[in-house]
Amino acid sequence: GAVVSQHPSRVICKSGTSVKIECRSLDFQATTMFWYRQFPKQSLMLMATSNEGSKATYEQGVEKDKFLINHASLTLSTLTVTSAHPEDSSFYICSASVGSESSYNSPLHFGNGTRLTVT
Amino acid sequence: GENVEQHPSTLSVQEGDSAVIKCTYSDSASNYFPWYKQELGKGPQLIIDIRSNVGEKKDQRIAVTLNKTAKHFSLHITETQPEDSAVYFCAARRPRGGSNYKLTFGKGTLLTVNP
């Protein structure tokens, strides 16, 4: 159980275009999902917290107009990289917790990531 | 905010030996400490976690210990196998409902198990 599916696994796009990444919780409902960015040989950097039915909370330094997050259902959150540039090339990973707000410290499960390359 | 330090950054062991990775955290309010294994090109996979009301937890060849007073926790892998080779991340998190309810990760440890 607790499977998080992320799509696509790899995407190559041209500079100036937008790319949408989907994150789905397959066998559980997730009121909160998290989006991370990871550079080669580095740790995971939290970009934003995605809350179902409300606006995402962005970490300091993350442009909310560039990284659009939508969490329209309890099983789907999307990250759209708008007007992508080569410096946006990275590994993007989503994660979700099992359970609702009343759950106490439920584990966080990760998707398999999306390798974005902007040419 | 929370700061998690992880050591060593790289660790090389012979197959069958034990591997130990250590982490320290700064926020005494943190009460949940998971460990993740990340293979190349994949997302992190939760391998074990421990909560602050427990001092040790074991799952087959993997164990985690927690010292709340010293604010450090460690991952122990016994009888290592080549398939254990990966990057391991520790993390810490405050209780849900409070501020900063998010995982703070260490910088990772590249474990190489040599056959």
Interface residues (C-beta under 8 A of the other chain):
Chain A: V4 Q6 F34 Q42 S43 L44 L46 T49 I93 S95 E101 S103 Y104 N105 S106 P107 L108 H109 F110 G111 N112 G113 R115
Chain B: N31 Y32 P34 Y36 G41 K42 G43 P44 Q45 L46 D49 R51 F89 R93 P95 R96 G97 K102 L103 F105 G106 K107 G108
